[in-house]
Amino acid sequence: MDLATVLLLHKSSFIVGAICFFYVRWRSKEPGLDFLAIGYGLLGVASTLAGAGEQGTLPYEVWTFGSFSIGVTGYSLMAMGLLRLSSRQRKPSGWLLLAIALSLSAIVGGMHWHADNQARAAIFNANTAAFLGFSCFVVLRDFFPERLPARLGLLASLAAAMVFSTLVVIKIIAPQYGPIEARYAFFMLIICHFSIALFVIVLVQERAEAQLKHLANTDALTGIPNRQHFLASIPNQLRTGDAFIMIDIDHFKGVNDRYGHEAGDVVLVGVAQAIAAVAGRGCMIGRLGGEEFALFLRDQTEATAFAMAEQIRRAVNALGFASGKETITPSVSAGVALWRGDCSAQKLRDWADQALYLAKRGGRDRVELHANLPSTEKRSFSVIPAADIQHPASGQHPRVEQRAA
């Protein structure tokens, strides 16, 4: 393949990539795509200058320094765009990459290294490999908090481009050790540029799909899994140690009636956060509807499951929500059931619901354990003496404390 064809393909890869990035940026508003588009566009301009210079239509000093400085700047903006896209943050530290590129251009121009074809090509490709290596590090680092398959494709494309840029440098500096001809490595770089653009677009699409899935599975108010997702996540085959906890906010209707639905929403969110904080990542949690929540845990005993529910009850009791001159202190009732023998998840949930009913009938602000014994006996466990438990005097509202004006 002759040089003119290679330069044409090289320029085309950047132009197509820039157009795609601009379009996707307009549709998705993802950070970094604008810098990627500008970077690819500058690389296309640099390639055009190099092609025009090779054909003798531009002065030698103009096209050599122009293609070098614009190309180096383009790769810095490309790395900056990948940094922002990968982390989904507009980090000001990314501007350091542009400063490095501009400083390198000033040094090369001041030393007139751009006039030497070998020096210019070696420095340019070494700089390219450095920016691509930085981009590889960023994409790999952010893979663990966001495990999207497109990241692996993008990482492979960036790594391949880095390797081929390094091979070009080796071939220029030590031709006898270069494992591949520079023009072939240059051609492979064109394919890598197309591949990078492709996987950036796929990454944006996968990210949008993941966000839609998250919205579909998450309760919009509290931010925890909704009923549909929670119930679908429960294993079909239960085993010894599986536990179900049903939790209900006591007298929540009274909160809405007395303080308004906005205050009720604040209480709901606060209680949900408290439950999630106590439960941690070791169990499934969901809002079943209204003021009712549920947890599914594995590898539990009656004591540990009950202790989890009791810890949640105490954590909720420690909450306080200001409403005018008053403080709303919510409480919850909870029912706990442990899997024993051959029963379905629905049956286990029914047992926990029965235990919750006993807790409410027993005065609320308490935890009850449904023991699935042959006699269907239901036993109540209390971590603190019953005489020390204080229930709302009216039986209609959570505790309310007067606050000084």
C-alpha positions in Angstrom: 0.0 0.0 0.0 1.5 3.4 -1.0 2.0 6.3 1.4 -0.8 8.4 -0.2 -3.4 5.7 0.4 -2.2 5.2 4.0 -2.4 8.9 4.7 -5.9 9.1 3.3 -7.1 6.2 5.5 -5.3 7.7 8.5 -7.1 11.1 7.9 -10.4 9.3 7.3 -10.3 7.4 10.5 -10.0 10.6 12.5 -12.7 12.4 10.6 -15.2 9.6 11.0 -14.3 9.3 14.7 -14.8 13.0 15.3 -18.2 13.0 13.6 -19.3 10.0 15.6 -18.1 11.6 18.9 -19.9 14.9 18.2 -23.1 13.1 17.4 -23.0 10.8 20.4 -22.1 13.8 22.6 -25.2 15.7 21.3 -27.4 12.7 22.1 -26.0 11.4 25.4 -24.3 14.4 27.1 -21.6 12.1 28.5 -18.5 14.0 29.7 -15.3 13.7 27.6 -16.9 13.1 24.2 -16.4 16.7 23.3 -12.7 16.5 23.9 -12.5 13.2 22.1 -14.2 14.8 19.1 -11.9 17.8 19.1 -8.9 15.6 19.6 -9.8 13.3 16.7 -10.6 16.4 14.6 -7.1 17.9 15.3 -5.5 14.6 14.5 -7.3 14.7 11.2 -6.0 18.2 10.5 -2.5 17.1 11.4 -2.7 14.1 9.0 -4.0 16.4 6.3 -1.0 18.8 6.8 1.4 15.9 6.6 -0.2 14.6 3.4 -0.1 18.1 1.8 3.5 18.5 2.9 4.5 15.2 1.4 3.0 16.3 -1.9 5.0 19.6 -1.7 2.1 22.0 -1.5 3.2 23.5 1.8 6.5 24.9 3.0 8.6 22.3 4.8 8.8 24.2 8.1 5.1 24.9 8.1 3.8 21.4 7.6 6.4 19.6 9.8 5.9 21.8 12.9 2.2 22.2 12.2 1.5 18.5 11.9 3.6 17.7 14.9 2.2 20.3 17.3 -1.4 19.8 16.2 -1.1 16.0 16.4 0.5 16.1 19.8 -2.3 18.4 21.0 -4.9 16.1 19.5 -3.6 13.0 21.4 -3.5 15.0 24.6 -7.2 16.0 24.2 -8.0 12.4 23.3 -6.5 11.2 26.5 -8.2 14.0 28.4 -11.6 13.0 26.9 -11.0 9.3 27.8 -10.2 10.4 31.3 -13.4 12.3 31.7 -15.5 9.7 29.9 -14.1 6.8 31.9 -14.5 8.4 35.3 -17.6 10.4 34.4 -16.1 13.4 36.1 -14.8 16.7 34.7 -11.5 16.6 36.4 -9.4 19.8 36.2 -6.2 17.7 36.4 -6.9 16.6 32.8 -5.7 20.0 31.6 -2.2 19.0 32.7 -2.2 16.6 29.7 -2.8 19.6 27.4 -0.1 21.6 29.1 2.4 18.7 28.6 1.5 18.6 24.9 1.9 22.3 24.4 5.2 22.3 26.3 6.5 19.5 24.1 5.5 21.4 21.0 7.3 24.5 22.2 10.5 22.5 23.0 10.5 20.7 19.6 9.8 24.0 17.8 12.5 25.8 19.8 15.1 23.1 19.2 14.0 22.8 15.5 13.7 19.0 16.0 10.6 19.0 13.8 12.9 19.6 10.8 14.5 16.2 11.2 12.1 13.6 9.9 13.4 10.8 12.1 13.6 12.9 15.3 10.1 14.3 14.6 8.6 10.9 14.0 10.3 9.3 17.0 9.2 12.0 19.4 5.7 12.1 18.1 5.1 8.4 18.3 6.8 8.2 21.8 4.4 10.9 22.9 1.5 9.0 21.3 2.4 5.8 23.1 2.6 7.7 26.4 -0.8 9.3 26.1 -2.3 6.0 25.0 -0.6 4.2 27.9 -2.2 6.8 30.3 -5.6 6.2 28.7 -5.1 2.4 29.2 -4.4 3.0 32.9 -7.5 5.1 33.3 -9.9 2.7 31.5 -8.5 -0.3 33.5 -8.7 1.6 36.8 -12.4 2.5 36.3 -13.3 -1.0 35.1 -13.7 -2.3 38.7 -16.4 0.2 39.8 -18.1 0.0 36.4 -17.8 -3.5 34.9 -19.0 -2.9 31.4 -17.8 -5.3 28.6 -17.1 -2.4 26.3 -14.3 -1.2 28.6 -12.4 -4.4 27.8 -12.7 -3.8 24.0 -11.6 -0.1 24.5 -8.7 -1.2 26.7 -7.5 -3.7 24.1 -7.8 -1.1 21.3 -5.8 1.5 23.3 -3.2 -1.1 24.3 -2.8 -2.3 20.7 -2.4 1.3 19.5 0.2 1.9 22.2 2.2 -1.2 21.2 2.2 -0.2 17.5 3.3 3.3 18.3 6.1 1.9 20.4 7.1 -0.4 17.5 7.3 2.6 15.2 9.7 4.3 17.7 11.9 1.2 17.9 12.0 0.9 14.1 13.1 4.5 13.8 15.7 4.5 16.5 17.0 1.0 15.9 15.9 -0.3 12.5 17.7 -3.6 13.0 15.6 -4.4 16.0 12.2 -3.3 14.7 10.0 -6.4 14.4 7.6 -4.7 11.9 7.9 -2.2 9.1 6.9 1.3 10.1 4.3 1.5 7.4 2.6 -1.7 8.5 2.5 -0.5 12.1 1.1 2.8 10.8 -1.6 0.9 9.0 -2.5 -1.1 12.1 -2.7 2.2 14.0 -5.5 3.3 11.6 -7.5 0.2 12.5 -6.9 0.9 16.2 -8.3 4.4 15.8 -11.4 3.1 14.2 -11.7 0.5 17.0 -11.2 3.1 19.7 -14.1 5.1 18.3 -16.3 2.1 18.0 -15.8 0.9 21.6 -16.3 4.4 23.0 -19.7 4.5 21.3 -20.5 1.0 22.6 -19.4 2.1 26.1 -21.8 5.0 26.0 -24.6 2.8 24.9 -23.9 0.1 27.5 -23.8 2.8 30.2 -27.2 4.1 29.1 -28.7 0.6 29.1 -27.2 0.0 32.6 -28.7 3.3 33.8 -32.2 2.4 32.5 -32.0 -1.1 34.1 -31.0 0.5 37.4 -33.9 2.9 37.2 -36.3 0.1 36.4 -35.1 -1.9 39.4 -34.8 0.9 41.9 -37.4 2.6 44.1 -37.4 6.2 42.9 -37.9 7.7 46.3 -35.6 5.7 48.6 -33.0 4.5 46.1 -33.1 0.9 47.3 -34.4 -2.0 45.1 -38.1 -2.0 44.4 -40.6 -4.8 44.9 -40.3 -6.3 41.5 -36.5 -6.5 41.6 -36.3 -7.7 45.2 -38.7 -10.6 44.7 -37.1 -11.6 41.4 -33.7 -11.7 43.1 -34.7 -14.2 45.7 -33.2 -17.7 44.8 -35.6 -20.3 43.6 -34.0 -23.0 45.7 -33.9 -22.1 49.4 -31.6 -23.8 51.9 -31.0 -24.0 55.6 -30.0 -20.6 57.0 -32.2 -18.5 54.6 -34.1 -15.9 56.5 -36.8 -13.3 55.6 -37.4 -10.1 57.5 -40.4 -8.0 57.1 -40.3 -4.4 58.4 -43.1 -1.9 58.7 -42.9 1.7 59.9 -45.3 2.1 62.8 -48.2 4.5 62.4 -46.8 6.0 59.2 -50.2 7.1 58.0 -50.3 9.4 61.1 -47.1 11.0 59.9 -48.6 11.9 56.6 -51.8 13.1 58.1 -50.2 15.2 60.8 -47.0 16.6 59.1 -47.8 16.2 55.4 -46.5 13.9 52.6 -43.3 15.8 52.2 -42.3 15.0 55.8 -43.5 11.5 55.3 -41.2 11.1 52.3 -38.3 12.4 54.4 -39.1 9.8 57.0 -39.3 7.0 54.4 -36.0 7.9 52.9 -34.3 8.1 56.3 -35.7 4.8 57.5 -34.7 3.1 54.2 -31.1 4.4 54.5 -30.9 3.2 58.1 -32.1 -0.2 57.1 -29.6 -0.4 54.2 -26.8 0.8 56.4 -27.4 -1.9 59.0 -28.0 -4.6 56.4 -24.9 -3.9 54.4 -24.1 -5.6 51.1 -24.4 -9.1 52.5 -28.2 -9.3 52.1 -30.9 -8.4 49.7 -33.1 -5.4 50.6 -36.2 -4.0 48.9 -39.2 -1.7 49.4 -42.3 -3.7 48.9 -44.6 -0.7 48.8 -45.7 2.1 51.0 -43.9 1.9 54.4 -43.1 -1.8 54.1 -39.6 -3.1 53.6 -38.1 -6.6 53.3 -34.7 -8.3 53.7 -33.5 -11.7 52.5 -30.4 -13.2 54.2 -28.5 -16.4 53.8 -26.5 -18.4 56.3 -28.4 -17.2 59.4 -29.6 -18.7 62.6 -32.6 -17.7 64.7 -30.4 -15.6 66.9 -28.4 -13.8 64.1 -31.5 -13.1 62.0 -33.3 -11.7 65.1 -30.3 -9.7 66.1 -30.2 -8.1 62.6 -33.9 -7.1 62.9 -33.3 -5.8 66.4 -30.3 -3.7 65.3 -32.4 -2.2 62.5 -35.2 -1.4 65.0 -32.7 0.4 67.3 -31.1 2.3 64.4 -34.5 3.6 63.3 -35.3 4.6 66.9 -32.2 6.7 66.9 -33.4 8.8 64.0 -35.0 12.2 64.3 -36.6 14.3 61.6 -37.4 18.0 62.2 -40.8 19.2 61.3 -41.4 22.8 62.5 -40.9 22.9 66.2 -41.3 19.2 66.6 -39.0 16.2 66.0 -40.4 13.1 64.5 -38.8 9.9 65.9 -40.1 6.9 63.9 -40.2 3.3 65.0 -40.6 0.0 63.2 -42.0 -3.4 63.8 -40.3 -6.4 62.3 -41.1 -10.1 61.7 -38.4 -12.7 61.2 -38.8 -16.2 59.6 -36.2 -18.8 59.0 -36.4 -21.5 56.3 -36.9 -25.0 57.8 -37.5 -28.0 55.6 -39.3 -27.9 52.2 -41.1 -24.6 51.7 -41.2 -22.0 49.0 -39.9 -18.4 49.1 -43.5 -17.3 49.1 -44.3 -19.4 52.2 -41.2 -18.1 54.0 -42.3 -14.5 53.2 -45.8 -15.4 54.6 -44.2 -16.6 57.8 -42.3 -13.4 58.2 -45.5 -11.4 57.5 -47.3 -13.4 60.2 -44.5 -12.6 62.6 -44.8 -8.9 61.7 -48.5 -9.0 62.4 -47.7 -10.4 65.9 -45.2 -7.6 66.5 -47.8 -5.0 65.6 -50.5 -6.7 67.7 -48.1 -6.9 70.6 -47.6 -3.2 70.8 -45.3 -2.3 67.8 -41.7 -1.1 68.0 -40.6 -4.7 68.5 -39.3 -7.8 66.7 -41.1 -11.1 66.5 -39.7 -14.4 65.3 -41.9 -17.0 63.6 -40.6 -20.4 64.6 -41.7 -23.0 62.1 -42.3 -25.8 64.5 -44.6 -28.8 64.0 -47.0 -27.2 66.4 -46.9 -24.0 64.5 -45.9 -22.3 67.7 -44.8 -18.7 67.3 -42.2 -17.5 69.8 -41.3 -13.9 70.6 -37.7 -12.9 71.5 -36.9 -9.6 73.1 -33.4 -8.2 73.5 -34.5 -5.8 76.2 -37.0 -6.5 79.0 -40.6 -5.9 78.0 -41.1 -3.5 80.9 -38.4 -1.2 79.5 -40.0 -0.9 76.1 -41.9 2.4 75.7 -44.6 2.5 73.1 -46.5 5.6 71.8 -49.1 6.4 74.4 -51.8 7.2 71.9 -51.1 4.2 69.7 -51.6 6.4 66.7 -48.4 8.4 66.0 -44.6 8.0 66.2 -43.0 9.7 69.2 -42.9 13.5 68.9 -40.6 15.7 71.0 -41.3 19.4 71.5 -38.4 21.6 70.3 -37.7 25.1 71.6 -38.6 27.9 69.3 
